[in-house]
Amino acid sequence: MPALAPKSAVRYRPVDPDVATEEPPRIPRASRTQPTSKLPERRQCPLSCQPLWLLPVGVGMILMLFIVIAGSVVLGWVQTASDDLHYGRPRTFQMDAFVGHETGSTSSHFIALNLQGKIEIIELPGGDPTRARMYVGPKIYGPGADLVPVTLRFVEGAQPHHPEMLILFQNTQVVFRNANGTFAPATHT
């Protein structure tokens, strides 16, 4: 009995240059004996049956942006129109107060004006309007400075029956002291 070659040994055919070797016929594998079937193609669904959730979301976002911008413009316009109704143009505020400059029982009349960003206060003392006084307040800077409403308020000061005048504008408060029958800007000491 011939000795069996080990199974792990590689067998080589002798190479003879004169002999043309033919490749042995290929034996098809069992899995290749059946013709390959085409994979089913994905059906291209027309645009109408695909979910188009991005379109409404995008349109909604653009619509919300438009609403926010339009809302801010409208609110700014409404605020300006409201100030026009209350304070007019130029911005004017009026009030009456007893400040100790009166000669009778009639209160003094005060008019606060914002003329092109410059605050001016006119005092018409009660009982004698011929002694009218004008006080120049601070200047307002920035865009729309001429449209800023200016209001007045009187608060008790150091002297009884001689209140101090507060000028209010843009979250700012300026104090004018009431002394010697007139108002003067408060000095910081």
C-alpha positions in Angstrom: 0.0 0.0 0.0 1.4 3.3 -0.9 2.0 5.8 1.8 -0.6 8.5 2.0 0.7 12.0 1.8 -0.2 14.1 4.7 -3.3 16.2 4.2 -1.6 19.4 5.1 1.0 19.0 2.3 0.7 21.0 -0.8 1.0 19.1 -4.0 2.6 20.8 -7.0 2.4 19.5 -10.5 5.7 19.2 -12.2 6.3 22.1 -14.5 7.3 21.0 -17.9 8.0 23.8 -20.3 7.2 21.8 -23.3 3.9 20.7 -22.2 1.1 23.2 -22.2 -1.1 22.6 -19.2 -4.7 23.1 -19.5 -6.8 24.3 -16.7 -9.1 21.6 -15.5 -12.8 22.3 -16.1 -14.4 24.3 -13.4 -17.0 22.6 -11.4 -19.8 24.9 -10.5 -20.7 25.2 -6.9 -24.0 24.1 -5.7 -25.0 27.6 -4.7 -24.1 28.8 -8.2 -26.1 26.2 -10.1 -29.3 28.3 -9.8 -29.5 31.5 -11.9 -29.2 34.6 -9.7 -32.4 36.4 -9.3 -32.4 40.2 -9.4 -33.0 41.9 -6.1 -36.3 43.7 -6.1 -35.8 47.3 -6.9 -37.1 49.9 -4.5 -40.2 51.4 -6.0 -39.8 55.1 -6.5 -42.8 56.6 -4.9 -44.1 59.7 -6.6 -43.6 63.0 -4.6 -47.2 62.9 -3.5 -46.9 59.8 -1.4 -43.6 60.7 0.4 -43.8 62.3 3.8 -43.2 66.0 3.3 -42.9 67.0 7.0 -40.0 69.5 6.2 -42.2 71.7 4.1 -44.8 72.6 6.7 -42.1 73.0 9.4 -40.1 75.3 7.1 -43.1 77.3 6.1 -44.1 77.6 9.8 -40.7 78.8 10.8 -40.7 81.5 8.1 -44.2 82.5 9.1 -43.2 82.8 12.8 -40.2 84.9 11.8 -42.5 87.2 9.8 -45.0 87.5 12.7 -42.2 88.4 15.2 -40.8 91.1 12.9 -44.2 92.5 12.0 -45.2 92.4 15.7 -42.2 94.4 16.8 -42.8 97.0 14.1 -46.5 97.2 15.0 -45.8 97.5 18.8 -43.3 100.3 18.2 -45.8 102.1 16.1 -48.5 101.7 18.7 -46.2 103.0 21.5 -45.3 106.1 19.4 -49.0 106.7 18.6 -49.9 106.3 22.3 -47.2 108.8 23.2 -48.5 111.2 20.5 -52.0 111.0 22.0 -50.8 111.6 25.6 -48.0 114.0 25.1 -48.3 115.4 21.6 -45.5 116.7 19.4 -43.3 118.1 20.8 -43.6 116.0 23.8 -45.5 118.1 26.4 -46.5 117.3 30.0 -48.5 119.7 32.3 -49.4 119.6 36.0 -50.3 121.9 38.8 -48.6 121.9 42.2 -48.2 124.0 45.3 -44.4 124.6 45.6 -44.3 127.7 47.8 -43.9 130.2 44.9 -47.5 131.2 44.8 -48.9 134.6 46.0 -52.4 133.4 46.6 -54.3 130.1 47.0 -53.9 129.2 43.3 -51.3 126.4 42.6 -48.4 126.9 40.2 -48.7 125.5 36.7 -45.8 123.6 35.2 -45.2 122.6 31.6 -42.4 120.2 30.7 -41.3 120.2 27.1 -39.0 117.9 25.1 -37.9 120.2 22.3 -35.7 118.2 19.9 -34.1 116.3 22.8 -33.7 119.3 25.1 -35.8 119.4 28.3 -37.3 122.7 29.2 -39.7 123.3 32.2 -41.9 126.4 32.4 -43.3 127.5 35.7 -46.3 129.8 35.9 -46.5 130.8 39.6 -50.1 130.7 41.0 -51.7 134.1 41.4 -49.1 135.9 39.2 -48.3 134.4 35.8 -46.2 137.5 34.9 -43.4 136.0 37.1 -43.1 133.0 34.8 -39.8 131.1 35.0 -38.1 128.7 32.7 -35.7 126.0 33.8 -33.4 124.1 31.3 -33.0 120.5 32.1 -30.7 117.8 30.6 -30.3 116.9 27.0 -31.5 113.5 25.8 -29.3 111.7 23.4 -29.9 108.8 21.0 -32.2 107.9 18.2 -35.7 109.2 18.7 -34.6 111.6 21.5 -37.2 114.1 20.4 -40.0 111.5 21.0 -39.1 110.7 24.6 -41.9 111.7 27.0 -40.8 113.9 30.0 -42.9 114.0 33.2 -42.6 115.9 36.4 -43.2 114.8 40.0 -42.9 116.8 43.2 -41.6 115.2 46.4 -41.1 116.6 49.9 -37.7 118.1 50.3 -35.6 119.5 53.2 -37.9 122.5 53.6 -41.6 122.1 54.5 -44.1 123.2 51.8 -41.2 123.6 49.3 -41.1 120.3 47.5 -38.3 119.3 45.1 -39.0 118.8 41.4 -38.2 115.4 39.8 -37.8 115.3 36.0 -38.5 111.8 34.8 -37.5 110.5 31.3 -36.2 107.1 30.0 -35.9 105.5 33.4 -33.8 108.6 34.5 -34.6 110.9 37.4 -33.1 114.4 37.7 -33.6 116.4 40.9 -34.1 120.2 41.0 -33.9 121.7 44.5 -36.5 124.2 45.6 -34.7 127.1 47.3 -35.0 130.9 47.4 -38.2 130.9 45.4 -36.8 129.0 42.4 -35.7 125.6 41.3 -32.0 124.8 40.6 -30.3 121.5 39.6 -29.2 119.5 42.6 -25.5 119.5 43.2 -23.8 116.3 44.4 -21.6 116.9 47.5 
